[in-house]
Amino acid sequence: MRVAGIGFRSAATMDSLREALKRAIGDGPSLQAIATETDKAATPVFRDLAADLSVPVLAINSAALAGIFTPTQSQRVQERYATGSLAEASALAAAGPGAWLVTTRVVSHDGMATAAIAENEGTDT
């Protein structure tokens, strides 16, 4: 399973999310899902991105994100979600036990969105 974790500010646009995701995916294989924290997963911009990609939304609750170690550390994210990177933690949590990051957090040029990619060979959607 290959999952993109996405973090974004409330004012992020579809272009911000698409750019961060494109930078994270590169020339890699396609995604099976996109994931983020539960409240963010309900936003129209995130839902629209999933629809555009024809992939399911995986909403990860804050308790599942808390304590996930991420290579990237943001003090603001740590204070709000108890993990260093929302994108990395969401990707890892959604991909399941044994998942690893194939792309650590990348940031859109406008700084409004982040994306990371995780894989897990043992998990299917």
Buried (B, 14 or more C-beta within 10 A) or exposed (E): BBBBBBBBEEEBBBBBBBBBBEBBBEEEEEBBBBBBBBEBBEBEBBEEBBEEBEBBBBBBEEEBBEEBEBEBEBEEBEEEBBBBBBBBBBBBBBBBEEBEBBBBBBBBEBEBBBBBBBBBEEBEE
